[in-house]
Amino acid sequence: MKRIIVPIDFSSYSENAFLSAMKIASKGNSSITCVNVVASTLNWSKLTDKEKMKNQDILDLEAESKDKLKAFILDHKSPGVPVEGVVEVGIPNDEIIHLAEKQAADLIVIGAYGKGHIEGKFIGSTLQKVMRNAQCPVLAVKKLLNGNDLRKMAFASLFNEESKPAFTRMKPLIKQLRCAVHFLFVNTPEKFSTSMESEHKMQKYAIGQEELIIHKHIYNHHEAENGIVEFATRNNIGFIAMASNKRKSANTYMIGATETVLFKSDIPVLSVKFE
């Protein structure tokens, strides 16, 4: 992986995201771009300098953000990982996604909540929109990932062919971390499958992935999201990966399921969307 994007709003969650990204980057040749977005509905990049001067409050916030982001990077960076800071003006999720596309990012690492989060509330709206619309994998974190967390990933899936391209897009991160992958099929009354059928699906899914260390698990639970969290907790899984789409389908997890798993646990969630 070459480029990791980390949105920074100076909350503890974005700090955990940055430090987690540093650990990931240090295991390869990745560089990090930290981005802070000054929230505005104006099409800032299209305004002339004269038009921008009419919005002194935004100019002041932009200058303040540049100073704060520079100080943040100096306080947190470590040798060996190139880090740059970028301040944008606009709608946060749009600017984050645009920057990721512009820099051909391989990964976005983002805090599950933003500045001003109230305990007990659902995950942040900016995160939800980034997870739903980013073309690259998105790793959402609440806590700081440590070395052990990066060694075990549970990939929760129904293991249908339509999700396979999304798994392929996770592989650069898996290879960089050299982590073991635990295929997880949660068997629920709603989507019941016999053990033989589930094992066959996972075995077929693993064809062509011989360079990875893959373990296969079938876990019975009455509800998919709670089953994923319960399995990951019991097995000391470092982070959970899910391939999800926007369409209601019996063959895939929906993005809402991915968000629910993140909300119900402190375990980081790696999300890759597909159509």
C-alpha positions in Angstrom: 0.0 0.0 0.0 1.3 3.4 -0.9 -1.1 6.0 0.5 -3.3 6.1 3.6 -5.7 9.0 4.2 -6.5 9.9 7.9 -9.2 12.6 8.6 -8.2 14.6 11.6 -10.7 16.7 13.6 -8.4 16.8 16.7 -10.7 14.5 18.7 -9.4 11.5 20.6 -10.9 9.2 18.0 -9.1 10.9 15.1 -5.9 10.7 17.2 -6.4 6.9 17.6 -7.0 6.7 13.9 -3.8 8.5 13.1 -1.7 6.4 15.5 -3.3 3.2 14.2 -2.5 4.3 10.6 1.1 4.9 11.7 1.4 1.3 12.9 0.0 0.0 9.6 2.2 2.3 7.5 5.3 1.2 9.5 4.8 -2.3 8.3 5.3 -1.3 4.6 6.3 1.6 2.5 3.1 3.6 3.0 2.8 7.4 3.4 0.0 9.2 5.3 -2.0 12.2 4.3 -3.8 13.8 7.3 -6.7 15.9 6.2 -8.7 18.4 8.2 -11.9 19.8 6.7 -13.3 23.3 7.5 -17.0 22.7 7.2 -18.7 24.9 4.7 -21.4 24.5 2.0 -19.5 26.9 -0.3 -17.8 25.5 -3.4 -14.6 26.9 -2.0 -12.2 25.6 -4.6 -14.1 27.3 -7.3 -14.2 30.7 -5.7 -11.8 33.5 -6.8 -9.4 35.0 -4.2 -11.6 38.1 -4.2 -14.7 36.0 -3.4 -12.9 34.2 -0.7 -11.9 37.5 1.0 -15.6 38.1 1.6 -15.6 35.0 3.9 -13.1 36.1 6.5 -14.5 33.7 9.1 -13.6 30.7 6.8 -10.2 32.1 6.0 -9.5 32.5 9.7 -10.6 28.9 10.4 -8.5 27.6 7.5 -5.4 29.4 8.8 -6.1 28.1 12.3 -6.6 24.5 11.1 -3.3 24.6 9.1 -1.4 25.6 12.3 -3.2 23.0 14.4 -2.6 20.2 11.9 1.0 21.1 11.5 1.4 21.0 15.3 -0.5 17.7 15.5 1.7 16.0 12.9 4.9 17.2 14.6 3.7 15.9 18.0 2.6 12.5 16.7 4.8 11.5 13.7 7.7 9.1 14.0 10.7 8.5 11.8 10.3 6.3 8.8 6.7 7.2 7.8 6.2 10.2 5.5 3.3 12.3 6.7 1.8 15.4 5.1 -1.1 17.6 6.2 -3.8 19.0 4.0 -6.6 21.4 5.0 -9.7 21.5 2.8 -12.9 23.6 2.9 -16.2 22.0 2.2 -18.5 19.2 3.2 -16.3 16.9 5.3 -17.3 13.5 3.8 -17.1 14.9 0.2 -13.7 16.4 0.8 -12.3 13.2 2.4 -13.5 11.0 -0.5 -12.3 13.5 -3.1 -8.9 13.6 -1.6 -8.7 9.8 -1.4 -9.6 9.6 -5.1 -7.2 12.4 -6.1 -4.3 10.7 -4.3 -5.4 7.2 -5.4 -5.4 6.2 -1.7 -5.3 2.5 -0.8 -6.9 3.0 2.6 -8.8 5.5 4.7 -8.4 5.2 8.5 -11.0 7.2 10.3 -12.3 7.6 13.9 -15.7 6.0 14.5 -16.9 9.3 16.1 -16.1 12.9 15.5 -15.5 16.0 17.6 -18.3 16.7 20.0 -19.5 13.0 20.1 -22.0 12.2 22.9 -21.5 8.8 24.6 -24.1 6.2 23.5 -24.9 7.8 20.2 -24.6 5.9 16.9 -21.4 6.2 14.8 -20.7 9.6 13.2 -22.5 10.7 10.1 -19.3 11.7 8.3 -18.0 8.2 8.8 -21.2 6.6 7.6 -21.1 8.6 4.4 -17.4 7.9 3.9 -18.0 4.1 4.3 -20.9 4.3 1.9 -19.2 6.2 -0.9 -15.4 5.7 -0.7 -13.9 3.6 -3.5 -11.1 2.3 -1.3 -11.3 0.2 1.9 -12.2 2.2 5.0 -10.9 1.2 8.5 -13.0 2.7 11.3 -11.5 2.7 14.7 -12.6 3.6 18.2 -9.5 2.5 20.1 -5.9 2.5 19.2 -4.8 -0.6 17.3 -1.8 -2.3 18.8 0.6 -4.9 17.2 -1.5 -7.8 18.4 -4.7 -6.4 16.9 -3.1 -6.3 13.5 -2.3 -10.0 13.5 -5.8 -11.4 13.4 -8.6 -10.3 11.0 -12.1 -11.9 10.8 -13.7 -11.6 7.4 -17.4 -11.9 8.0 -19.3 -12.8 4.8 -21.9 -15.0 3.2 -19.1 -16.0 0.7 -20.9 -15.4 -2.5 -19.1 -14.6 -5.7 -20.4 -11.1 -6.0 -18.4 -10.0 -2.9 -15.1 -11.5 -4.0 -13.8 -8.4 -5.8 -14.3 -6.5 -2.5 -12.2 -9.1 -0.7 -9.5 -8.7 -3.3 -9.3 -5.0 -2.6 -8.6 -5.8 1.0 -5.6 -8.0 0.1 -2.9 -5.2 0.0 -3.6 -4.4 3.6 -3.7 -8.1 4.6 -0.4 -8.7 2.9 1.2 -5.6 4.4 0.1 -6.6 7.9 0.9 -10.3 7.3 -2.2 -11.1 9.4 -4.1 -14.3 9.6 -7.5 -14.2 8.0 -10.4 -15.9 9.8 -13.3 -16.6 7.4 -16.5 -16.3 9.4 -19.9 -17.5 8.3 -22.6 -16.6 10.8 -25.4 -19.1 10.5 -28.7 -17.5 11.4 -32.3 -18.8 11.2 -33.0 -16.2 8.5 -30.1 -17.2 6.3 -29.6 -20.8 7.4 -27.1 -23.0 5.6 -25.9 -26.5 6.5 -22.3 -26.9 7.7 -21.5 -28.7 4.5 -22.9 -25.9 2.3 -21.1 -23.2 4.4 -17.8 -25.0 4.3 -18.1 -25.6 0.6 -18.7 -21.8 0.0 -15.7 -20.8 2.1 -13.5 -23.4 0.4 -14.5 -22.2 -3.0 -14.0 -18.6 -1.9 -10.4 -19.4 -0.8 -9.4 -20.7 -4.2 -6.7 -18.4 -5.5 -5.9 -17.0 -2.0 -3.2 -19.6 -1.2 -0.6 -16.9 -0.3 -2.8 -16.0 2.7 -3.2 -17.7 6.0 -6.9 -18.6 6.1 -8.9 -20.3 8.9 -12.5 -21.1 8.4 -15.3 -20.9 11.0 -19.0 -21.4 11.1 -20.7 -19.6 14.0 -24.4 -20.2 14.9 -26.3 -17.2 16.2 -29.8 -15.9 16.0 -28.7 -12.5 14.6 -25.8 -11.8 12.2 -24.3 -8.6 13.7 -24.3 -9.8 17.2 -22.9 -13.2 16.1 -20.0 -11.4 14.3 -19.2 -9.3 17.4 -19.5 -12.3 19.8 -17.2 -14.5 17.6 -14.6 -11.7 17.3 -14.6 -11.0 21.1 -14.4 -14.7 22.1 -11.5 -15.3 19.7 -9.5 -12.1 20.4 -9.9 -10.9 16.8 -8.0 -7.6 16.2 -10.3 -6.2 13.5 -13.3 -7.3 11.6 -13.6 -6.9 7.8 -16.9 -6.9 5.9 -17.7 -6.5 2.2 -21.1 -4.7 1.9 -23.4 -3.1 -0.6 -26.2 -0.6 -0.7 -28.7 -3.0 -2.2 -30.9 -5.3 -0.1 -29.7 -8.7 -1.0 -29.9 -12.2 0.5 -26.4 -12.8 -0.8 -24.5 -10.0 0.9 -24.3 -7.9 4.0 -25.7 -4.4 3.7 -23.7 -1.4 4.7 -26.1 -0.9 7.6 -24.9 -4.2 9.0 -21.3 -3.1 8.8 -22.2 0.1 10.7 -24.1 -1.8 13.3 -21.1 -4.1 14.0 -18.9 -1.1 14.5 -21.5 0.5 16.9 -21.8 -2.6 19.0 -18.2 -3.2 19.6 -14.9 -1.5 20.2 -13.2 -3.7 17.6 -12.2 -1.8 14.5 -14.1 -2.6 11.3 -12.6 -2.6 7.8 -15.3 -1.9 5.2 -15.2 -2.3 1.5 -18.3 -1.5 -0.5 -19.3 -2.9 -3.8 -22.3 -2.5 -6.1 
